[in-house]
Every structure is written in structure tokens, then in C-alpha cells.
């Protein structure tokens, strides 16, 4: 996997976005975990998450 440097941190050129695992129609927890493991096994070191990923405005963050 190719890498890029962001500031002083080197990360994989390809990242995994967490939002699809957090919105309506998302995969179940087991599939989400399997997806993360597959990404890590493929050399991904950049996982994009945000506490703004949630189903409804009143919901607490979960990603």
C-alpha cells in the first residue's frame, strides 16, 4: 500500500470512511467489524470517523 504524509503522520494512500457504517441502512455490527478488519489486513492505516455520524440529531455520537 502506498503511503502519504499528513503533517508528521504517515498514513495509507487509501482510507476507510466510517460514515456508511453509521447511517440508515448501515450493515450490522459484525459486518462493520469484518469490513474494518479487511481494511486493516489490506494495509489501510487511515480510518475516517467523526462524532457527527449519527442517525438522528438527538442521538449521541457512536462512531
N, C-alpha and C positions, 0 to 999 in steps of 0.2 A: 504494500500500500504506500503510495506516495504521501509525503507529509508537507505541511505548510507551517510557517511560524507566525503566530499572532502575538505580537509583543515579545515576551520572553518564553512563551509556551509553544511547544511543537505539538501539532495535532494531525490526525489523518486528514487527507485531502477530501475524503468523503465522510460525511457525518450522518447521524441518525436523528431525525426530528421526532420529538416526543408528542407533539400535538395530536397526531392521528390516534394515539393510544389513550386520549383523554376526552374526546368529544363524542357526541351521539353517534351510535353505530360502531363504536370502538370494539376492538377484539377483547375477548375475556382476558383475565389476568394471566392465565397460563400461556396463552398465545403471545401476549405482550412480553412476558419474561423470555419466552423462546426467541422472539424477534431480537430482543436486546442481546441475548447470548449469541445468536447467529452473527449479529453485527460485530460484537467483540471478537468472536472467532475469526472473522474476516479481516480483522485489523483496525476496525473503527475505534478511534480514541476520542472522538468529539460527539457528545450526545447533547443535543439542544433541548433544554427544558425551560419552563417558565411557570411561576406560580399563578399566572393568569390563565392557564389552560384548565378550564372547568366547564361543566355543562350549563350551569345557571349562575347568574350574577350573585346570588346569595350563598352559593356553595363555597366551602373552604377550599383552598388550593390543595392539590393532590398529586402534582407531577414533580 
